[in-house]
Amino acid sequence: MEIKIELQSAEVIKTQNSLILDAKLLSGNIVPVFCASAEILSLCFPKTAVILSHKASKTNLIKYEVEFIYSSNNLVLANPSYRHEIFREAFENKILEDFKQYDFCRRIEKDEGLNYVDFELTSSTGDRCMVFIDCIYKKEGLSAVFPAQRNFFEFAMFDEMQKLHSQGFQTMVFMLVMRSDCQNAKFSWKLDPIAAAGVFEAAKNGLNFVCYGCNIDKKSVTISKKMDILY
């Protein structure tokens, strides 16, 4: 997937709250910047180098958004809105080995009553799989670690996926590691035990988890490989 928007470098000054930080542009101006989640913001320490996009809007007070973060000299893709395009591109290029039995990929529309499903995959033989895409940012050693924090949105997703599984669908959480410096993914009880218990219970109820890593630079992001999940 190509990154086609104009980007500019900046440096984190401080965080304001769970979604807003202050950053210094190359011009020296200090501006408020939107960050997509508290998990992403936790990577933005003072003096961290970041790459921002600028949205020309007369209504939004905050006109900058974090697109990339430099972490240990590697780029982290900090904007999760790209996840759908990254997944669809990889599916169409047939590089997702867990989904090779499926022939078609369809984005779930908002009016379909499925609030927590991103894609429906179908095969010519009638098999159907519902997919939720989850982004992973945290790292310990050479492992991307999850779940990083309690997310009530994801708990609702677990319930919806369980209902779909009981109706005969295959259900899948596609975990996308938004950084290129990890060799595998690791399930952790330490980061948030309640979140971990939710993942553990969902897996027992038939929800499948797979993980893939990315190649990332400022011009493009592509899925590179399947990652083992360590438990």
Number of C-alpha atoms within 10 A of each C-alpha: 17 12 13 9 10 9 17 14 17 24 23 22 19 17 19 11 10 15 16 20 22 19 28 20 17 11 8 10 9 15 16 20 24 19 22 18 14 14 17 22 20 13 16 24 15 14 13 17 21 24 22 25 18 16 13 10 9 8 7 9 9 16 17 21 22 27 24 25 27 18 17 9 9 14 22 28 27 28 18 17 11 13 20 14 14 18 21 16 15 15 21 12 9 15 15 16 10 14 14 11 15 19 15 13 18 12 13 17 12 11 7 7 9 14 14 21 21 19 20 19 20 18 15 10 9 8 14 18 19 22 23 20 20 18 20 24 20 22 19 10 9 12 20 30 24 24 25 21 14 15 13 10 10 16 16 13 19 23 14 16 27 19 13 17 18 12 9 11 16 20 25 22 21 18 20 25 28 28 27 19 22 19 17 20 28 20 18 17 18 13 16 14 15 15 21 20 13 17 21 14 12 19 16 10 15 15 19 14 17 16 23 23 24 21 18 21 17 15 11 12 21 17 22 15 16 19 20 14 18 12 8
